[in-house]
């Protein structure tokens, strides 16, 4: 006699329960600099929205200073540089912050304006780490990290501007438009 096969299960979902949407903290409420928004959808391998993902954002201030002990330069007053948020029922995420500045890179290079993103979702045993570059900013062609990404995959890291200070960028966990995730 054969036993029924146990269905495959993912880890979670934990994030929709543990992270309330009314507790999302903007990365820079009082810091000087142009205000921008980042909007997008987290999608799974089939292209379906992921309604219970959690995202963490780290960014420099408008002058490129990080709120981190490894950056000896002091960031602007009121700048925290960190935010956390969850996707909604349609897999959408949003962040209202200031436009990050360019930052020093390795060997005297300059990194284009970007946000670091940590992504947690059901089925993932560890966080995924990526970047969101602002597509209308200077220095994309010379950015030392972006240059290491194959040309055909760079678009998965670059947000497009709607012209009104909002950048749109989806994060895809698998598939032909899978976001480039970094091994950190």
N, C-alpha and C positions, 0 to 999 in steps of 0.2 A: 504494500500500500504506500503510495507516495503522499507526501505532505504538501500543502499549498506553499507556493513561493511567497516569501515575505517581500512586500514592495520596497523599492529603493527609497531611502529617505535622505533629506539634506539636513544639515545642522541648522537649527533655528526654526522659525524666525524669532530673533530676540530683539532686534533693534526698534521695531515699531512699539514694543511694550516698554522698553527701558528709556527711550528718548522721546520726550514730549515735545511737540512742535512749538509750544509756547515757551520753551526754554532755550531756543536757538539764540546764540549770542553773536552779534555782528563782529567781524574782525577788527573794525575800526570806527567806533561811533564818533569820537571826538577828534580824531587825528586830522591834520590838514591834508588836503589833496583832492583832486577831482573824484567825485563819487561815481561808482560804476556798479552794475549788477551782473551777476553770472547766473545764467539759467540753463537748464538742461534736463535730460532724462537719462536714468541708468537703465540699460537694456541687457537682457540675458542673451544667450547664444542663439535663441530663436527670434530675437528682435522684440520680445515682449518686455514691457516695463517691469522693473523690480520695485515693488511697493514697500519694501521693508529694509532698504539699504541705509547705512549711515556713512556720512562723509565728514572728514576733517580737513580743514583748509589752513595752511600756513602761508604767510606772505610777508614780504618786506613792506616798509612804509613807502610813501611817495618818493622819498629820496634814496631808496634802496637799502635802508638799514633794517636789519632783522631784530626783533625783540627776543634775542637769544644770547646766552652767555658767551657763545663762540664768536659773536660779532662784537668787537670792542667799541664800535660806534654806537652812540645812544640813539634809539629811534625817537620819533616825534612824541611829544606828550599826548597821552590819551590813546596811544597805539598799542594794542595787545598782540596783533599779528596772528591770532588763532581764532577759529570758529568751528563749530560742529553743528551739523544738521542732518535731518532724516529726509528720505524721499517720501512723497505723499502717496496716496492710493493709485495714482497714475504713473508712479516712478519718477516724478518731477522733483528737482532740487533747485534751490535758489540761494544766492548769497548777495547781500548788499554790503559794499565795502568801499575802500578807496582804490584808485588805480595804483598798483605796485610800481616801484621804480626799478630801473636796471640795477643789477648787483654784480659785485666782483666775481669773476670766475677763476678757474685754475690758470696758473702761469701768466697772470696779468691780463687775461681776457675779460670780457664783459658779457654777462648773461642778460638776455632780453627779459622784459617784464613778464613775470609768470607767477602762478600760485602753485604750491605743492598740494597734492590731494591724496589723502588716505581713504580707501574705500573698504568698508566692511559689509558683507551681505551673506545671506543664507547660502550654505554650500561651500563657503570659503573658510578654510581653517586658519588663515592668516590674512592680514590686511594687504590690499594691493596698493601700490604707490605709483602715482603718475604726476604729470604736470599739466597745467592749462596755461598756454601762452596766449597773449592778446594779439590777434591777427593783424591789427592795424598799427602795432607798435614798432619802433625802430629796433634794429639789431637781430632780427630773426635769422637772417642768412649767416650771421657770424656767431650765433650762440653756440658755445662749445658742446653743450649737451645735445641740443637739437641736431647739430651736424653729425653726431654719431648715430642718429636714427636713420635707417634707410629712407631715401627721398619719398618713396611710395607710401610710407607709413607716417610721415610727419603730420599730415592733415588730422590724424587722430589725436593730436596734442594741441591743435591751434583753434581757438574760439573765433567765431566771426562776429563782427560788430553789426548791430542793427542801425547804427548811426546816431542813436540817442543815448549812448552810454551803457547799453545793455549788450553783453556778449553771450552768444548761444553756443553751447557745446555739450554734446551727448557723450556719455561714457558707456562703451559697449564691452561686455565681459568676454564675449567670444564672437567668432564669425568673421566674415570678410572685412568688416570695419572695426575689428577689435582694437580697442585703445591700447597704445603702447604702455605697458606697465614695467617699472624698473625694479631690478633685483637689488634691494638695499639691505 
